[in-house]
Amino acid sequence: MDNEAVTAHRMVELPERTKEFLSKLDEDDIDNLEDAIKFYGTVRTMGHVFKWMAITILAVIVGIASLYENSLKIWGWFHR
């Protein structure tokens, strides 16, 4: 699609269903769609953040448990 074209000429290339949908939108609907797009991007970003945060927390817990277990082994070697 030619982004430099005048808006009326850009819509000619769209499918009929899309043209119908867009022609029925009023200002509030357009604002809501813009907000929904921003919200979706935010939710995706937060999903990635929480995924890596959960992986990091799990890795720290496993690392602490492993460190504790191996510390007890080393302590046992010195007190035989």
C-alpha positions, 0 to 999 in steps of 0.5 A: 500500500502506498503510504504517501497517497491521499487517504481516500486513494489508499482505502481503494486497495483495502478489501470490501469487508475492511472498508465497511468496518472502517466506514462504520467507525466514529471518533470514539471507536477510533480512540478505543482501537488506538488504546486497545493496540497500545494496551496489547503491546503493553500486555505482550511486553509485560508477559515477556518481563514476567516470564523472564522474572519467573525464570530468574527467580526459579534459577536463584532458588535452585542456585541457593539450594545447590549452594547450601547443599554443597556448602554442607558437603564441604563443611563435612569434609573439614569436620571428619 
